[in-house]
Amino acid sequence: MKQRDAAAADLKVIANSENAHFRTTALISLSVYYADRHEFRTMIDLLDAHPYAFDETAQKRADLAVVYNNRCYAYMQLGELHKALDDCTASLKFGSLPDAYHKQQELISRLKADPIP
């Protein structure tokens, strides 16, 4: 329907709800929306504002892997490489996402080349 802004508004409502079944999926979709808009700080702030997404006792491992991977990407885009590496490593702890693995390897290389935080 090409109404991404309206869809994002709906996703925010769901992400802020108590519906444990749908809110993490909505939050992940919303983080992708911000990534597509290159609003990486907003993406990080959004994810951080929803600590339930990082709750290992309440989330599926696959969702944890995606949430950490998405935040890793945002940190990479902002040049916060140490934080990005921490999140990529956490992502791989919960799932075997090839994208997270490639980012982790890139981050390790970049940090070796320029280790100053």
Buried (B, 14 or more C-beta within 10 A) or exposed (E): EEEEEEBBEEBBEBBEEEEEEEBBBBBBBBBBBBBEEEBBEBBBEBBEEBEBBBEEEEBEEEBBBBBBBBBBBBBBBBEBBEBBBBBBBBBBEBBEBEBBBEBBEBBBEBBEEEEEE
